[in-house]
Amino acid sequence: MIATEPRIIATNSERVAIFSGPSANVLHDPRVVRFPPASAGDLAEAHRLGIQRIVYADSLFFDASPTHREIMEVIGSGVELVGCASAGALRAAELKSFGMRGVGIVCALARTGLLKDDGELGVLLNDDYSAAGYPLLQVRYYLGYLLHMGLARAELAVVFAKISSTYFMLRSKEYIEDTIERHLKILDKTSLLPIGSPIFDLKGMDLERAVRWVFRLKPSVARVNRCWLRSGLGFGSSGCAVRSP
């Protein structure tokens, strides 16, 4: 719970609380107060301590996350609440009509019905809440990139089937990278970017975009490549298309 965080004592209405873990954020600003993934009651507690702007990205998969009622009460109290990247994006898609703003591609996919399984966002964590794996949505995006770089769809489909059928707690970065390495016939690896490259980190890009939106700054992150994403969404399903958020 955030009440145990010493940094919260210094917060005031000028500060922005960010609840995130695996969704990395590279924007450094003295007004930002970082907290671990949000649990039930954390958003309300941040408001009680005087914070008026909250960016909600992550919650823990097996923990009780903020309820719809908590979110609506916080918004009703005048807090500017932005959801992005992961659990926050899903809640924003569900509560748009109640005033919760969603920022980023994950929320856009959820609103259009193209992201129906929150398991696509689940990721193995380190003790400090940093990502020890890659979410399935990022794997899709990367395979879409490889498809457009000339790799065979059939081979990429095998890779996706292998990774997606593995329990997310076992999908470490090393496991995913090794699976891609073993199953794909890549002759010139130097011409391809690795899956760990920041340009494939959809959740991280979403969080940075949301934080910059809260501070009314222009986006500085790479734009999502719709062709790669559209292709990636086609693995394991059919008829997928990406609309503009």
C-alpha positions in Angstrom: 0.0 0.0 0.0 1.2 3.5 -0.8 0.8 4.7 2.8 4.1 3.0 3.6 5.9 5.0 1.0 7.9 7.8 2.6 7.9 9.9 -0.6 4.2 10.4 -0.4 4.5 12.7 2.6 6.1 15.4 0.4 3.4 15.3 -2.2 0.9 18.0 -2.9 -1.5 19.0 -5.6 1.3 19.7 -8.1 2.6 16.2 -8.0 1.7 13.4 -10.3 1.4 9.8 -8.9 2.4 7.0 -11.3 1.4 3.5 -10.4 3.6 1.3 -12.6 5.9 -1.7 -12.5 6.9 -3.5 -15.7 5.6 -0.6 -17.8 8.9 1.4 -17.7 8.9 5.2 -17.9 11.9 7.2 -18.9 10.5 10.7 -18.3 12.2 12.2 -15.2 10.4 15.1 -13.6 10.6 16.2 -9.9 6.9 16.4 -9.8 6.6 12.6 -10.5 6.1 10.3 -7.5 6.5 6.7 -8.5 4.7 3.8 -6.8 4.5 0.1 -7.3 1.6 -1.5 -9.3 -1.7 -0.3 -7.8 -3.6 -2.4 -5.4 -7.2 -1.9 -4.1 -7.4 1.3 -2.2 -4.2 2.9 -3.5 -5.8 5.4 -5.9 -8.1 6.6 -3.1 -5.2 6.9 -0.7 -3.2 9.0 -3.2 -6.1 11.3 -3.4 -6.5 11.5 0.4 -2.9 12.6 0.6 -3.5 15.5 -1.7 -2.6 14.2 -5.2 -4.8 15.5 -7.9 -3.3 13.8 -11.0 -2.8 10.0 -11.2 -1.4 7.9 -14.0 -2.5 4.3 -13.5 -0.6 1.8 -15.6 -0.1 -1.5 -13.7 -1.6 -3.8 -11.1 -0.3 -7.1 -9.9 -1.9 -10.1 -11.7 -2.7 -12.0 -8.5 -3.5 -9.0 -6.3 -6.7 -7.2 -5.7 -6.6 -4.2 -8.1 -8.5 -0.9 -7.8 -12.2 -1.5 -8.2 -14.5 0.3 -10.6 -16.2 1.9 -7.7 -12.9 3.2 -6.3 -11.9 4.6 -9.6 -15.3 6.4 -10.1 -15.2 7.8 -6.6 -11.7 9.2 -7.2 -12.7 10.7 -10.5 -15.8 12.1 -8.8 -13.6 13.8 -6.2 -12.0 15.9 -9.0 -8.8 13.8 -9.6 -7.5 13.7 -13.1 -7.1 9.9 -13.6 -5.3 8.6 -16.7 -5.1 4.9 -17.6 -2.5 3.4 -19.9 -0.3 0.5 -20.8 -1.8 -2.4 -18.9 -4.5 -2.8 -16.2 -5.0 1.0 -16.2 -5.7 1.0 -20.0 -8.3 -1.7 -19.6 -10.1 0.2 -16.8 -10.0 3.4 -18.9 -11.6 1.6 -21.8 -14.4 0.3 -19.5 -14.9 3.6 -17.7 -14.5 6.2 -20.5 -18.1 7.4 -19.9 -17.3 8.0 -16.3 -14.5 10.4 -17.0 -11.4 8.1 -17.0 -9.1 9.1 -19.8 -7.2 6.4 -21.7 -4.0 7.1 -23.5 -2.0 4.8 -25.8 -2.4 1.8 -28.1 -3.4 -0.7 -25.4 -6.5 1.3 -24.4 -7.3 1.8 -28.1 -7.1 -1.9 -28.8 -9.3 -2.7 -25.7 -11.9 -0.1 -26.8 -12.2 -1.5 -30.3 -12.5 -5.1 -29.0 -9.2 -6.2 -30.5 -7.7 -6.8 -27.1 -10.0 -9.1 -25.3 -7.7 -11.1 -23.0 -5.8 -9.4 -20.2 -3.4 -12.3 -20.4 -1.9 -10.6 -23.4 -0.5 -8.0 -21.0 0.6 -10.3 -18.1 4.4 -10.5 -17.6 6.9 -12.1 -15.3 8.3 -9.6 -12.7 11.6 -9.2 -10.9 11.5 -8.4 -7.1 11.7 -4.6 -7.9 8.6 -4.9 -10.2 10.6 -4.5 -13.4 9.8 -6.8 -16.3 11.6 -10.2 -16.4 9.6 -11.2 -19.5 7.8 -9.7 -22.5 4.0 -9.5 -22.6 2.3 -11.5 -25.3 1.2 -8.3 -27.0 4.8 -7.3 -27.5 5.6 -10.7 -28.9 2.9 -10.2 -31.4 4.2 -6.8 -32.4 7.7 -8.1 -32.8 6.6 -11.1 -34.9 4.7 -8.6 -37.1 7.9 -6.7 -37.5 9.8 -9.9 -38.5 7.0 -10.7 -41.0 7.5 -7.3 -42.7 11.3 -8.0 -42.7 10.7 -11.0 -44.9 10.4 -14.0 -42.5 7.9 -16.7 -43.4 4.4 -16.4 -41.7 4.2 -20.1 -41.1 7.5 -20.1 -39.2 6.4 -17.1 -37.2 3.1 -18.7 -36.4 4.9 -21.7 -34.9 6.9 -19.4 -32.7 3.8 -17.6 -31.5 2.0 -20.8 -30.8 4.9 -22.1 -28.8 5.3 -18.9 -26.7 1.5 -18.2 -26.2 0.9 -21.8 -25.0 3.5 -21.3 -22.2 2.3 -20.1 -18.9 3.1 -16.4 -18.5 5.1 -16.9 -15.3 7.4 -19.1 -17.3 7.8 -16.6 -20.2 11.1 -15.0 -19.2 13.0 -12.8 -21.6 15.5 -15.5 -22.0 12.9 -18.1 -22.8 11.2 -15.9 -25.4 14.5 -14.9 -27.0 15.7 -18.5 -27.1 12.4 -19.7 -28.6 12.6 -17.1 -31.4 16.3 -18.0 -32.0 15.7 -21.7 -32.2 12.6 -21.7 -34.4 13.5 -19.1 -37.0 16.0 -19.4 -39.8 17.5 -16.0 -39.7 20.6 -15.8 -42.0 21.6 -12.2 -41.2 20.8 -11.4 -37.6 22.7 -8.1 -37.8 19.9 -6.7 -40.0 17.2 -7.3 -37.4 16.4 -5.6 -34.2 16.0 -7.7 -31.0 12.7 -8.0 -29.3 14.1 -6.2 -26.3 14.6 -3.0 -28.3 12.6 0.0 -26.9 10.7 0.4 -30.1 8.8 -2.8 -29.4 7.9 -1.9 -25.8 4.3 -1.0 -26.4 3.5 -0.7 -22.7 6.5 1.5 -22.0 5.7 3.8 -24.9 2.1 4.0 -23.6 3.2 5.0 -20.1 5.6 7.7 -21.4 2.9 9.1 -23.7 0.4 9.2 -20.8 2.8 11.0 -18.4 3.7 13.5 -21.1 0.0 14.0 -21.8 -0.6 14.8 -18.1 2.2 17.4 -18.2 0.8 18.7 -21.5 4.1 17.9 -23.3 4.4 16.9 -26.9 4.9 13.1 -27.4 8.6 12.3 -27.9 8.4 8.5 -28.2 8.3 6.5 -31.4 4.9 6.0 -33.0 3.4 2.5 -33.1 3.9 0.9 -36.5 0.3 -0.1 -37.5 1.5 -2.5 -40.1 3.5 -4.5 -37.7 0.8 -4.5 -35.1 -1.9 -5.5 -37.6 0.2 -8.4 -38.7 1.0 -9.4 -35.2 -2.7 -9.4 -34.1 -3.3 -11.9 -36.9 -1.3 -14.7 -35.2 -3.5 -17.1 -33.4 -6.7 -15.4 -34.7 -8.3 -14.2 -37.9 -9.8 -11.1 -39.3 -7.9 -8.7 -37.1 -7.5 -5.1 -38.1 -6.2 -2.1 -36.3 -8.1 1.1 -36.2 -6.7 4.5 -35.3 -7.0 5.2 -31.6 
